[in-house]
């Protein structure tokens, strides 16, 4: 806990904003979270969380005396010392980040002359801070500090990442804002990297691009393993034991998804292109990742000698476990390609929102409440999301319910030995295909 309780306004009640607000409240600060969506604020004021993130609901409930939610700008900023901008920055048609929501916040706080700082946590292109600084000056707020304070939280473990960070990055040229933020984060006992605004903005984009590159690289190695008979799980384990490399993000699979890596990689590529530099490595990373789920469908098509009229079960829909987030999920590409090939698609996921069924390709897919039902009469199954329930599934029963016991394990989650004993043909990513004798 901190010695001094601060008063903070957080703009945006999405993943970043709610985690930021709830964690600052946990540290003893008084926080008001403002959003423009009435239904989201209604849910929060009634004690519900509009999306699933482990531990977040409990954190909000525990700190309800220090945490408020509102639609009103003035209520949010009235007593605040700082405003944290945590709104989304979705991609435009050109791949650039859409900053309209950031600018809406800057315009909304134009009369908040009492603020110590405006702090942007949203992921923005390098150079945004200079433009925001100029906008604050134009609105008569030259005395209000500006800082870039990027977040490094992963969905499914965002609360823990916030409260136990590897580092805190603060980009600012304002000494008062720098001191205020450093004191705010002091209880976390994490190294504080103080730098200029542009460098702080680049740290976020570079971090996500490098992680995406590691994922894509190991998937490329997995493809070579499939062609040569090597086992990617053994390869990646041994590579990860090298102290120069480490094991993180070296697990082969269906590629990355979610709200950050795809968007931020494209935004960095667009920013580089706009500056006259063709970021060829990042362009290759994006292309390979987009190909990965399509290649999975092609492998299954070759195994089944065609997909027309086949019944394929997708096990998992969200882009990763421990979240209900469907943004950029490989499952959507896989489902769409299977349908385009003439297959019938069934699916199961314990967390994917029911509203997903209102959007393509899920309008043409049958969703089931449990994996065994989804697998009934299937010609093949693709394990898309590594939900722990799938490690505990009665696979011998599953084999008996399927028309053809064929599993393509897109996350290399399962041990092929018991699956072979149950009668499955087991395909995976970067490993030899195992067939029952």
N, C-alpha and C positions, 0 to 999 in steps of 0.2 A: 504494500500500500504506500501511497505517497504522503509526504508530510503536509502539503498544501492542496486543498481541494480546488480544482479549476472549474470554470464554467465553459462548456463547449457546445457549439451548434454543429450538427452533422447534416449536410444536405445530401439526400439520397438514402433510401431505405432498402437498397438491394443487398447483395452479398457483402460488398465491401463496407457500405454504410452501416448496416446493422451490426456486423461483427465489430467494426470500429467503435460504434456507440456503446455497445454492450460491454466491450472490453475496457473502455475508458471508465465506464460506470463501475466495473469490477475493481478498478484501481482507486476508486473513491471519489471520482469526479462527478459533477452534475452535468448531465447530457440531455439535450433536446434534439431529437432526430426529426427532420422535416422532409416530406416527400410530396409529390404532386398528385399521387394516385389515392383518391378517397378510400377505396376498398382496402388498400394495403394499410393505411393508417387506422381504419376501423378495426381490422383484424388485430393489429398490434395493440391497440387500446383495449381490446377485449381479451388479451392474453394469448392470442394465437400468433404463430410465426408463418409468414406467407410462403416459405420454402423450407426444405429440410437441410439442416446443417448440424452435425452432431454436437451436442452440448450448448448450442446457441439458445434454445428455448429455456433451458434451465438457468442460463446466465442472465437472460432478460428477466425471468421471474424473480431471481434472487436479488436483483438490483432495481426493482420497480420503483422504489422510493427515490432513486437518483436518476431515473430514466423516463423521459416523456416523449410522446410522438404527436406531431401536429402537421397540419396543412398550411399553417399560417407563418409567413416569413417573419413578421415582427415578433411573434411569440418565440420563435426559434432564436433570434439574434438579440432580443431585448437585453438580456443580462450576460450574453456570451463574451468571453475574452477572445475567442478565435472561432473561425468558421472552417470546418473541414469539408472540402468538396469531394464527394464520393459518388458522383453520378456516373452513369455509363457513357461510354464513347464508342458507339457502334460504328462499323465500317460503312462508308458511303459506296456508291457504285464504282468509284475509282480505286477503292481500297484505302483511301485516307480515313483518318478518324473523324467522326462527326462530333464536333465540339459545341454543338448548339446548346446542349444542356449545361455545359460549363459556363458558357457566356450568359445563360439565363440566371445562373447563380450569382455571377459577378454583378449583373444588372440589379438583381434583387437586393444585394447588400450595399447598394450605393449610398444609403443614408446611415449606415452603421459606422459612424466615425469613431466610435469608442473602441473598436476592435484593436487588439494587439497584432493580429495576423490573419490573413486568408491563406489556407493551406490546401493544396491540391493533392489528393491521394489518387484520383482518377488517372488512368494511363493516357498520356497525351504525347503528341509529337514533340521532339526537341525544338525549342523556340517558342513554345506556348507560354512559358513563364514570362518571357520578355514582353509578350503581347498583353498578358494579364496585368503585369506591372504597369504598363502604359495605360491600360484601361482604368485601373484604380486611380492613377494620377489624374486622368481626364475627369473622373467622377469626384474629384476633390478629396481623395483619400491618400495623398502621398506619404502621410505619416503611418499608415497601416502597412505593416510588413507583409511580404509575400514569401511563401516557401513551397518547394516541391518536396513531398514526403511520400514517395511511392510505397505501395503495399506489396508484400511478398507472401501472401497467404494462399494455400491450396485448398480448393473445395474438398470437403470431407475431413479436414483437419485445420480449418481456418482459425478457430478459437485458440488452439494450442500454438499454432504458428504465430499469432499475434502476441500472445502472452509470453512466448519463449522464442523470440526471433534470433536468427543468426546475426543480424545486424539491423540497425536503424539508419536509414539514409535521409539526410536533411540537406536540401539544396536551397540556399538563400544567401543574399548579400546583406541582409538586415541583421545586425548584431542582436537587437532586442528579440526578434522572432526566433533567431537561432538559440538564444539562451532560454527562452520560454519553452520551446519544443524539447530541448535537451533535458530540461528539468521535468517536463511532462513524462518523458520516457525513462527517466532515471531509475524508477522502481523495477524496470524489467531487467536491469543488470546485463544489458547487451551493448556491444561496441557501437558507438555512434560515429557514422561516417559523415562528416560535415564537408560540403563542397558547394560549388556554384550550381545554379538552377539547371542549366543545360546539361551538366554532367549527371545530375540526379535523375533528370528525365530519361537520359540515355541508359542509365543503369537498369531501369525496369525493362526497357525494350530489349537490351542486350541479354539480360538474364533469361527472359522467356525465349528469345531466339536461340540461345545456346542450349537450353533444355530441349527445345523442339528439335534441334540439330542432333543431339545425342539419341533421342528416340528414333529419329529417321535413320541415322547412321546404323543403329543396331538392327533396324528392320531391313536395311539394304544388305547387311551381313547375313541376316537370316535367309534372305532370298538366295544368296550365294551358297549358304549351307544346304538348302533344299536341292540345289543343283549338283552339289558335290558329295552329299551324304554325311556332312558334318552335323553336329548337334548344337544348336544355338544356345541352349541352356548351359551346356558345359563351356562353350566359348565365352559367353558373356560373364559367367561366374569367374573364370580365370582372368579375363580382361579386367574385371572390376576389382580384383585383388591387387592390382598394380596401384601403389600408393599415389602415383602421378595421375591416375584416372578416377579411381573410386567406382563403386557399384551403382550409383544413383542414375536412374533414367536409362538403364541399359537392358531393359526387358522388352523382348520382341513381342509384337502384337499387331493389332489392327490400326495402329496409328493414334496420334493425339487428337483430342477434341476439346469441348468445353468452351468457356467464355473468354479465355485469355490467349492461349497459344495460337490458335488460328487467326484471331483478330489482330493480335499484337504483331505476329510475324508478317501479316499482309500490310499492316500499317507501317512497319519499319521498312519493308520493301518499297512501298509507295513513297515514303519520305526520302529514301535514298534515290529513287528514280526521279523524284521532283527536284532533287539536288544535282541531277545529271550523272548519278553513279548507278550503273546496273548491278545490283547486289546479286551476283550470279549464284553464290553458294546458298543464300537464303531462298532464292527462286527455286533451286533444285530441291531444297528441303520441303518447300510447300508442294511442289509437283509430286514428289515421291509420297508424301503423306496423303495427298488426295487420291493417289493411285492405289494405296494399300487395301482399302476395303473392296475396291473393284477387282483387284487381283484375287482376293479371297473368293469372290463369286465365280471368277473364271476357273479357279482351281476346283471348286465344287462342280461346276458345269462339266469339266473334263472328266472328273471321277464318275459322274452319273451319266455320261454320254448325252448331255442335254438337260435342260431344266424345265422345258415346257411340259405342263401337266404334273410336275412334281410338287410334293407338299414339303415345305422346308420350315423348320421351327427355329426361331431366334430366341436364344436364352440370354436375356438382358437387353435393355434398350438405352439406359442412361450412358453417358460417355465414360463414366467410371463408377465403382461402387461407393457407398456412403454418401450419395447425393441423389437428388431428383432432377438434376439438370440434364436437359436434352439438347442443349445448344451444341451444334457441330458434332453431334454424336455419330460415330461410324455406322451405327445401326440404321440410321435413316438412309444412308447411301446404299447399304447392303439390301435393305428391304426394297428400295426403289429399283435397284438393278434386278433383283429376283423377280419382281412383278413384271418388269420390262421383258424378261426372258420367258414369261408365261407361267411362272410358278405360282402356287398358292402359298401364302405366308401366314404362319401362326406365330405368336410371340408371348413371352412372359417376362415381367419385371416387377419386383416388389415395391419400387419407389417411383417409377415414371408417372408423372401426373396424368390423371384421367383426361384432362383437356387436350393431351397429345392426340387423342383419337379424332380431334376436329381438324387435323392438318394432314396433308399428304406427306409421306405415303401411307400413314397410319389409318387413313380412312378406308383403305383397301386391305387392311390386315386384321386378322382375328386375334384379339388379346384374350389370354386365359389367366385364371387366378392362381395357377400353380404350374410348375414345370412339367409334371407328368401329363397333365391334360394337354398342354401345348405340344408335347411330343407324340401324342396318340396318332397313329397311322402316318407318321412323318417318314419321308424317304431319306431325310438327313436332318441334322441339327447343327447350328453354328453357335458356339459359345461366344457371345459378344462382350459381355460384361462379367468381370470376375467376382460375382456375388458369392459370399461364403456359403449360402444355401446350396449352391451347386456342388460343393465339395462333400456335402452330406446327403446328396440325392441318392435314392435307391436305383443305381444304374442298371442292375440286372432286371429290375421290373421295367425300367425305361426301355431296355432293349426289347423286351417282350411286347411292349405297347406300340413300338415303331414298326412301320412296314419294312424298313431297311435300317438296321442299327449302324448308322454312319454318323460319326461326330467329327466336326472340324472345330477343334479347340483354338479359337482365335486369340486366346490370352495365355496359352500354355499353362493353364491352371491345374489340370488333372494329370494324375499318374496314369500312363497308358496301360500298365500291367493289369490292374483289376478290370479295366474296360475291355481289354482283350479277352480276359476270362469270362466276361459277361456276353461276349460275342460281337463286340463293336469293332468296326474298322475305325482306327483313330488317326486323324490327320491333325496337324498342328502347324505352328509357324516356325520355320527354320529347323525342323526335325524330320527324320524319316517317317513315312507313313507306316503304321503298324496294322497288320491284317491278321485276323484270327486264323489259326491253322485248322 
